[in-house]
Amino acid sequence: MTNRHLITDVTSLQGTVEIPGDKSISHRAIMFGSIADGTTTIRNFLAGEDCLSTISCFQKLGVTIQQDGTNVTIEGKGLNGLQEAKELLDVGNSGTTIRLMTGILSGLPYHSVLAGDASIAKRPMTRVVEPLRKMGANIEGREQGKYTPLSIRGGKLHGITYELPVASAQVKSAILLAGLQAEGQTTVIEPARTRNHTETMLQMFGVNVNTNDRTITIEGNQKLTGTDIMVPGDISSAAFFLTAGAIVPNSRILLKNVGLNETRSGMIDVLLAMGADFAIINENHSSEPSGDIEIATSNLKGTEINGDIIPRLIDEIPIIALMATQAEGTTIISDAKELKVKETNRIDTVVSELTKLGADITATDDGMIIKGKTPLTGGTVNSHGDHRIGMMLAIAATIAQGDVILEDAEAVAVSYPNFFEHLQQLMK
Ligand code: SPQ
């Protein structure tokens, strides 16, 4: 475990950050390229630990994948070209890897065992195991399949119509990836729209997927064809510097190539609602839209965040909570129970760690209440092995008066290996 002495009381952040590739899109590019026929190339791939776990799992299934920094080439031989793995498939810290792979492996005639780190061992798997069993999948796991390790004996599947009990892109994707291999049609109905990268990207690989508002339908027995993927920057990573630019005095930051997919861009709506001084420029309207965002020190005001916007910013809530400590008035975040089943219980970790730095923040059953504007002080804080908590605390340190030590700082490498370098480069 690495402790890091963070730089505090920064006078100004100035400069440009090239935002690294989107984690959700990078995972899917590896998975879909691995089950496609023909060559797939990926540019601006996120070489973070989570996506490297996905590469390693597919290599164990016999797929030839070459990764050189942010460039990846996959020689796909179709779904039937995968081979039974000789060893356990280790997903590391990645919920996306285990849940989407469970969908893929359910339809393949092999025995596979999936497991990850201590955080993965606590995360709920019933949400994917239950619908996949309804499709005919044979999945076992600890406590009747509630938790990892999961053991899958893949086989014949049939399509289902399934109403998601929680708004989860991972559950939706696992069902669609099983549906792709099933007899008949599979329909997933979402309670609120979640990130749609699986639907958009399957189409790029030549698959027919129909979306009608919150209902997504896929026909079974479809094949993927290799393609070239350009990954936009990750708005969930950009969110840390968007917040830093808004709360550190005398700052102006340009964030290049930020993904702006509507199902992911709730952070932009929150910046608007809080009165942040920012502009989106150089927008590119492709199937995964992106643009540059310039942000400057802002007079922020509190806001309410709830309902359908929650899945559009679920991973940004830790950093939004920090931003709210520097806004005038009260910010109330609710309908966000899902935070409890992420890499950590993100309601508890955000509240406990920010409280150590002097924030006025209270946990509720489905979110948090933050009162601002509160000066932050020094202290010893801990990422609890959660990358997003680690990065949020590093940004909190920039405005803290007094030394801040971040325990377990290396967790940031899960989604943003260059995070500390990028932060350092902005400090003037
Ligand atoms: O992959 P993992 O570990 O679940 O990562 C997180 C994150 O903060 O990076 C969540 F902990 O992102 C999820 C996100 O919360 C990535 C994801 C996806 O790529 O489909 C979807 C969301 O999870 P869910 O459970 O709402 O579907």
Residues whose N, C-alpha, C, O or C-beta is under 5 A from the ligand:
A	BS01	SPQ	S24 N93 S94 G95 T96 A167 S168 A169 Q170 V171 I314 D315 K342 E343
